[in-house]
Amino acid sequence: MHFRNIWHKNLATADKTGGRIIRGDMLHVASSLTPGIFRLIYLDPPFLTGREQIGSKEGLAYDDRWAGNLDSYLPWLQKRLQAIFPLLCSDGSLVLHLDWRTTHHARVLLDDLFGHEGFINEIIWHYTGGGRSKRRFSCKHDTLLWYSRSQKPVFNIDAVRQPYKQTSGYARSGIVAASGRKYLPDPRGTPVDDVWDIPIINPMALERTGYPTQKPLALLQRLISALTNPGDLVGDLCCGSGTTLVSAQQLGRNWLGCDISEAATECARQRLQHECSCEASIENL
Ligand SMILES: C[S@@+](CC[C@H](N)C(=O)[O-])C[C@H]1O[C@@H](n2cnc3c(N)ncnc32)[C@H](O)[C@@H]1O
């Protein structure tokens, strides 16, 4: 089946947002899509945790064992990154979400694909909660690698300002430079930097679906707000519980979600229905 003609309309002028969920291997889904359609692709693939990922409702959600083996994981990832790359529009962005296990390898793969000048940011998503290690510093962050095909990708920093810290003297009265020039705080808040403190989804969180490794809406809302414009098409080809799709829908962006797991695509479909009143169909590739 081919999906080349899903998006007829000019992305920048789309007046009604919505999307499609496709179940299948992102490798095949990517090769069935029209090149250049996405402003942003967010990819949160298996992390090489060495575990079967079990959901609270669906049982086995997806297998992340790889026999604990980088040699089988990395070529798998590389092939899929290569297939996804042509789907970005000329000023489109890819954000690849991984952790300490593989992020350094992935950075090399992405430098090869985009050229080292395609690298824009390494965003650290820092969270707390969960257990603490007595053998080493506890691992409490993931890494999001942002690459673009353009030196000037869409970047709406004003859309993701945050309040100044209450203890900030600058926020209270600004500062005066040696030249005598006075700098005042921006009433819209301060631009976020590349370390993001966003809570993980705790067991009581309202947005919790039970799908394993679900990411917070706040994380995806920040990425989508900053890296796309309303009406753009956002892709998540490992969409899991559908966090990206729900965030995109809520922010007035079009979206396309893909996942190989039936539990994932069904979870995403239900979430869109309940959280956005959005009826999405699931296509099988
Ligand atoms: C880390 S989870 C994504 C979680 C998601 N971001 C969320 O918030 O729920 C990784 C997902 O990649 C999917 N996946 C694994 N191999 C895939 C493949 N070849 N093609 C598409 N999806 C795949 C898994 O089924 C799983 O849902």
The ligand as an SDF file (V2000), in Angstrom:
LIG
                    3D

 27 29  0  0  0  0  0  0  0  0999 V2000
   10.1040    4.2600   23.3640 C   0  0  0  0  0  0  0  0  0  0  0  0
    8.6450    3.6610   22.6350 S   0  0  0  0  0  0  0  0  0  0  0  0
    7.8240    5.1510   22.1020 C   0  0  0  0  0  0  0  0  0  0  0  0
    7.0160    5.7870   23.2130 C   0  0  0  0  0  0  0  0  0  0  0  0
    6.2450    6.9980   22.7550 C   0  0  0  0  0  0  0  0  0  0  0  0
    7.1120    8.1170   22.4620 N   0  0  0  0  0  0  0  0  0  0  0  0
    5.2170    7.4080   23.7930 C   0  0  0  0  0  0  0  0  0  0  0  0
    5.2450    8.5490   24.2910 O   0  0  0  0  0  0  0  0  0  0  0  0
    4.3720    6.5700   24.1200 O   0  0  0  0  0  0  0  0  0  0  0  0
    9.2740    2.9610   21.1640 C   0  0  0  0  0  0  0  0  0  0  0  0
    8.2320    2.4880   20.1890 C   0  0  0  0  0  0  0  0  0  0  0  0
    8.8920    2.0870   18.9870 O   0  0  0  0  0  0  0  0  0  0  0  0
    8.0920    1.0550   18.4120 C   0  0  0  0  0  0  0  0  0  0  0  0
    8.8650    0.3400   17.3880 N   0  0  0  0  0  0  0  0  0  0  0  0
    9.8350   -0.5800   17.5670 C   0  0  0  0  0  0  0  0  0  0  0  0
   10.3150   -1.0030   16.3740 N   0  0  0  0  0  0  0  0  0  0  0  0
    9.6330   -0.3010   15.4200 C   0  0  0  0  0  0  0  0  0  0  0  0
    9.6790   -0.2900   13.9990 C   0  0  0  0  0  0  0  0  0  0  0  0
   10.5330   -1.0590   13.3120 N   0  0  0  0  0  0  0  0  0  0  0  0
    8.8230    0.5290   13.3460 N   0  0  0  0  0  0  0  0  0  0  0  0
    7.9500    1.3110   14.0230 C   0  0  0  0  0  0  0  0  0  0  0  0
    7.8710    1.3330   15.3760 N   0  0  0  0  0  0  0  0  0  0  0  0
    8.7020    0.5410   16.0640 C   0  0  0  0  0  0  0  0  0  0  0  0
    7.6910    0.2290   19.6040 C   0  0  0  0  0  0  0  0  0  0  0  0
    6.5690   -0.5940   19.3220 O   0  0  0  0  0  0  0  0  0  0  0  0
    7.4190    1.2860   20.6680 C   0  0  0  0  0  0  0  0  0  0  0  0
    6.0620    1.6250   20.7330 O   0  0  0  0  0  0  0  0  0  0  0  0
  1  2  1  0
  2  3  1  0
  2 10  1  0
  3  4  1  0
  4  5  1  0
  5  6  1  0
  5  7  1  0
  7  8  2  0
  7  9  1  0
 10 11  1  0
 11 12  1  0
 11 26  1  0
 12 13  1  0
 13 14  1  0
 13 24  1  0
 14 15  1  0
 14 23  1  0
 15 16  2  0
 16 17  1  0
 17 18  1  0
 17 23  2  0
 18 19  1  0
 18 20  2  0
 20 21  1  0
 21 22  2  0
 22 23  1  0
 24 25  1  0
 24 26  1  0
 26 27  1  0
M  CHG  2   2   1   9  -1
M  END
$$$$
